[in-house]
Amino acid sequence: MKYINQIIKILDRYEGDGYLVGGFVRDYLLNRESNDIDLAINVQVKEVAREFCDIVNGSFVVLDDLHNIYRVVIDDMIYDFTPVVGNSIKEDLLNRDFTINAVAISLSTINFTNQGYKIKKMIDPTNGREDINNGVIRAVNKKVFREDPLRLFRAIRFKAELNFTIEKNTEVIMKENPKMIKDIARERIHDELIKILNTKRAAKNLFYLENEFSLLSNLISDVNELKEIGECKYHREDVWTHSLYAVKKLEQLLEEDYWNKRIDSDKIPLLKFATLFHDLGKLITEEVIDGEIHFYGHDKEGAKYIEPILRELCFSKKSITYIKKIIRYHMRPLSLYYADNLTDKGKYRFFRTVESSVVDVCLLAAADTLSTKLLNSRQDEIKDNLAFLKELIKEWQEVEERTAEPLLTGYDIIEIFSIEEGPQIGEILKEVNEAQAQGLITNYQEAIEYIKNIINQ
């Protein structure tokens, strides 16, 4: 609200009216802080936004030139300018998606004081304030989902973000034709999915959007198959049930300081998506051996299988690489736990392969084992599994500290040992780095002696 007075002065010169609308008003009524200010104005939108941008020395962004939608960014504040749709702000509000987003505040009714500001009056043609107070998501009219099927996902996203409930009649309308989502641009669906995954209630709402509306299976047909397979020696439940429960367990783990402080917040929605589809490879690896069902190699195959799905959903190349890696290696940490004669070298190879994603992979492994063992009455193993994963992370951190600086370079090896440049140099460096990681060598001279032993073998 810092620069609202500037906008009011500009509008006065244009003899126009402006309104705070949408998410900003909703958040204001919920006493939630918001850095996104949504404005609807009934005069030249581009000119007003441009002039405001120049006055506050902000950054001007064209969001949709055709529909006159513009953004001004000032530090961490975002001001979005849109035209009033229709002949009045009331008509504009009556054409919005949900009543909680159909409340407006006329800029002319804001009373600014030394202590801040007071809102004198609100424009609320759909009783949105009452729904906000009661925590209810209600469609403005019966056409909202036909007009824009993305609102099916938006309704559930608001439910997840605000912890609201969707009103029963709105649920009925949402169930009429979920296949409408197939016509939506995948970029828009991607953004809504990420927002749902970014909430602390993603598992609950992923279950809701699929169980009630079949939105995920209409988007990713493999979901229906995941509901039909997975039972084996280790699982009484299907893959979909197991995976959703794993997302729930992951969210619970992220409530703990230990995990929360070790995971990049930007990676959390991607990690949840990887968790939801970590066993996707079971669709193509199921086989019966000696009367038992197995899914050998499902981690490796799942990492391949997920890529076209991620591309279809417009994930970035960086996100695709991350999700594939998490799925590919999600079995490795507890394979180390169950391995006979586990060595430091075996752990180091895991660290080298997974690199900076060790904690992320271990967190998925923790959620995976919690889901498997809680759903299959094998709780006695959980404590040791989780303790091993934390010890593995501790050892990885120690390795990272030991190997932060290389003890020598390939040029050192060439010069000291008169070895020609080639693959042998890389192999020697690899062995030296492994020895350094294990703490067998700690300085330049020890590295030289270690190489002498390698060469003389």
N, C-alpha and C positions, 0 to 999 in steps of 0.2 A: 504493500500500500504506500510505500515511500514516495513514489512519483505520481500518484493518482491526481494530485492537484495540477500537475503539469498537463495531464491529459484533459482535465476539465477546462483549463484555459484554452487549449487548442480547439476543443469542441465548441467553446463559446464563440471563437472567431469564425468557425465554420457554420455556426448557428445549428449545431446538431446535438443529439442526445446520445449518451453512452451508458452501458449497463455492465455491471459485474454479473457473470453468468456461470453456469456449469459447475465444474469441480471446485473452483475457488469458493463459491457460495456454500456448497455442500460441506467442504472442509471447515469453513468459518462456523457453520451451525454445529459442527461436531467438535469444535474447539481443537481442531487439528492444524498444525502449522503447515503452510503451503507457500512454496516459492513460485508456483505457477498461477498467474493471474489471467483469467479469461475475460475478454471484453467483447461485447457486441455493440456496434455503433451504426447509426442510420445515415451517415454522410460518407464522403470519400474516404474509404478505409485506408487505401494505400498512402494517400497524402497525409492523413493524420498519423499513421504509424511511422512514416518517414520523418515527419517533422518532430515527433516525439523522440525518435532514435537520435536525431541530430542534437536535440536539446540536452539529452542525458548522456550523449557520447556512447551509445550502445552499439550493438551489432545487429544489422538488419538481415532477416532471413525470409525469403519468399517460400511459403509452404505450399500455396496453390494460387497461382496468378489468375487462373481461369475463374475461380470462385472467390477471389479477393480475400485470401487468408494469409496473414503476415505475422512474423514474430520479431520481437525486439528482446535481445538478451543483454542484461546489465549485471555483471558479476555472476552471482548465483541465482538471480531473479529472471523469470521468463514472463513476458507479456505477449499474449496471443490476441491479435485483432481480427475479428470476423464481422461481416455485415449482419445486421438484423434481417432475418429471413421473413418475408411477408410484409404486411402493411403495418405491423406493430410488434412490440416486444412480446405481447401476449400471444399473438399468432405464432411468433418464433418459438416460444416455450411449448406451445401445444403441439409442435412438430418435432420435439426432441424425443429421446429414447425412453428414459425412465423419469418418474416423478421426482426422484431425488436430484436429478440434473435439470429440472425444469423450474428452478427458482431464480429470480433475478433481483438485483439491487440497482436502482437508478443512481448514477453518480451524483445527480443533483440533490439526492436526499441524504447524502453522507454528511454528518456533522463532524468536522475536524476540530480537535481541541489540543491543548498542550500535552495532554496525557495520551493522545492517540486519536481515535475516531469512534463515533457512534452511528449505528444504522437506525434511521428513523422508521423506515417502511420497506417491506419486501413485496415483490410481485410474484404471486404464487397461485396460478390458475388451476393447478392440479392437486393442491394440498400436499405438495412435496415436503414441506416442513414437518407435517405430521408423520409422514413415512420415514423421514430422517430420524425423528425423535423415537419412533418405534422400531427402527432397524429393519425396514421393509423395502424390498426392491419391487416396484410395480411398473409395468409398461404403461406409457402414456395413453396408448390406444392399441387396437387389435392389429394394426398394420405395421407396427414398428419392425417386426422381424422380417416381413416380406420386403419392406423398403430397403432394409440393410441386414442380411443374415448374420453379419459379423456381430450383431447385437446379442446373438445367442451366447457367444463367448464373452462379450462385455458384461452381460448380466452375471455370469458366474465369476468373472474377474472382480466385479464390485462386491459380490458375495464373499469372495476370499479375502479381499483387501480390507473390507469394512466389518467382516464377521456379521453380515446381515443375513436375512432369510428372503428367499424369493416367494412372493405372494402366489397363492394357489392358482388363481385364474391366469396369471402370467406364466406359470409352469405349463398349464394346459396349452396356451398359445405356442409356447416354445416346442412342445412335443408334436405339433401339427405336421411339420415337414423338416426334420433335421438335415435331410439331404441337400437342402438349400446351400449349406456351407461349401459344397463342391464348386460353387460358382464364385466364391470369394477369392480375391488375390491372396496368394499364399504369404506375401510379405505382411499383410494385415493380420492374418491368423497367427503368424509367428510372433508378432509383437504382443498379442493378447496372451498367448500361451506362456511366453517368458514372464509376463506380469503375474500370471497365476502361479507359476513355478517359484516366483520370487517372494511369495507370501509364506508365512509360517504355517499356513493351513492348506498347502498344495495337495497333499495326499487325500485329505477329506474331500476336496473339491474336484480333484481328478476322478475320484470314485463317483461323485455326484454327477459330473457332466457326462460320464460314460454310462453309468447305471440308469440314469433317468432319461437321457436324451440321445445316447449313442453317438455323441459328437466325435469322440476319438476314433471309433471304428468306421465312421463315415469319412474320416480324414485319412486314417491309416488302416487299410483293410486287414493287415496282419493281426490287429488287436483281437479280432474275433477268433482267429486260430490260436492265439496265446491262451484263450479261455478254455481251449479243448485239449491242451497237451500239458505235460510236465510231471504227471504222477510217476513216481519211481521209488526206488529203495529209500531215497532220502526225502522225498516229498509226497505228502498225502494230498496236497493242493495243486491246482493248476498254476501255470506260469504267471498269468495275469494277477491272480490273487496274491501270490508270493511277491511279485514285483511291486504292487501297490502297497503292500504291508512293509516292504523294504523302504519305500519312500517315506512312509510314516515313521519308521525307526530312525531313518537318517535325519528327519526333522527333529526328532527327540534328542538325538545325539548332538545336533547343532545347538541345542539349548544349553549344553554343557560348555563351560569356558574352555576346557581342554581342546575340543574340536573347533569351536567357534573362532578362537583366536588363531587357528592354524590354516583356515580356509579363506581364500580371497572371496569377498562377498560377491564380486562380479561372476564368479564361477558357480555359485550356489544353484541358480536355475539350470545351468548346463549339467551340473552333477546330478540334480534330481531327474532330469530327462534321461541321462545315462542310466541311472538307477531303475527308472521305469522300464527301460528296454535292455537291461544288462543281459537278460537271458533270451534275447531275440533269436540268437543262433540255434536255439533248441528246435526251432521250426524246421531246420534242414539237417540236423545231426542225430535225430532220434533213430536208435537201432536196438534190436533185441538180441542179447547175447546170453546163451545158456538160460533162457527164460526170464532174464532181467532186462529192464529198459535202461539204456545209457544214452548220454548226450556228449560223448567225447569230442573235444575241440569246439564246443559251442561258443566259448569265449572268442576264439580266433575267427570263427565263421561269423559270429554276431557283429564283430567290428567291421567286416566287409559288408554285411547285409544292411547295416544301418545307414551306410553312406548315401545311397539314392534317396532314402526317406528324408535325411537331413537336408539334402540339396533341394528336394521338392518343397520343403518347409522353409527354404531361404535362410538357413544357418550360414554364417560366414565360414570361410575356409579355416580360419583359426579355431572357431568353435567346433567345426567338424573334426579337425585333427585332435582336439582335446577330448571330445566325447568318444571317438573311436579308440583312443589310447586307454581311457578309463574302462571301457567295455572289454577291450582286448586283454587287459592284465588284471581284471577284478578277481580272478581265481588265484593269482600268483601268491599273494601274501599268506593265505592259509594253506596253500600247497607247501610253502616253506615250513609252516608250523607242523604239518603232518609228515614232513620228509624224514626219512631215516638218515642219520649222520649229517645233519645240517652243518655246513661250514660257513665261515666268514666270507669265503670266496663266492659261495652261492648267494648270500645276501647282497654282496657287493654287485654281482651281476644284475640282480633285480634293481638295485638303486641306479645303476648305469643305464639300464634299459628304460626305466620309467622317468628318470631324471627329476625334474621339479614337481612332478605330479604324485610323488610317493604318498604324501598325506591324503590326497584326494582318493587315490586307489585304495588306501587302507581304510578310509572312511566308508567307501562303498562296500568293501569286504566286511566291515563291522556291521553295517546295516543288513547286508545279505545274510550273514551268519545269524544275526538276531532274528530275522524273519524266518529263516529255515528252521531254527531250533525251537523258537517259541511256538511256531505253528505245528511242530512235530514232536513236542514233548521231550526235547533233549536239552533242557536248560542247564544240566550239570556241566556241559562243556563251555558255556558262554563266558564265564569269568576268565578262564585260562585263554580262550581265543582273544578276548579284548585286551588282556594283559600283554599277550604276545604282540599284537598289532601296535600297541603303544611303545613297547620295547623296540620294535622294528623301526618305528619313527625316530626314537631316541638315537639308535645306532646310525640311522641315515644322517641325522643332524651332526653327529660326531664325525662321520665321513666327510660331510660337506665342509666342516671346519678344517679337517686335516688336509683336504685337497683343494682348499681355496686358492693356493698358489702352487703352480707346478715346480717341482724341484729342479728340473732341467728341461731343455728343449731338444728338438731334433737336431738343430745345428750343433749343440753341445756334443751330442753323440757322434755326429759325423767328424767333428774336429778332434775329439779325444781318442776315438777308437778307429779313425780312418776307414769308416764304413761308407760305401757309396750310397748316395740318396736313392731311396726305393722303399718297397713294402716292408723290408726288414726293420727300418727305422720306426715305422708305425707300430709294428708288433712289439718292439722293445719298449716303446713309450707306453703302450697299453699295459705291459707287465709291470712297469715301474709305477704307473698310476694305481694299479691294483694293489701293489705292495704298500704304497703310500696310504691308500684308503684303509688298509688293514692295520696300519700303524707299524709295519715291519721296518720301514725306513722313514726318517724324519728330516733329513737334511741332504744337501748337495753331495757331500762326500760319501754318505751311506748309499746314495743312489748310484754313484760311480762304482762302488764296490759291488753293489747288487747286479749291475750290468756286466761286470767282469765275470761274475759267477754264471750269468745266463750264457754269455759268449763261450765260456770254457766248458759248458756242459756237453 
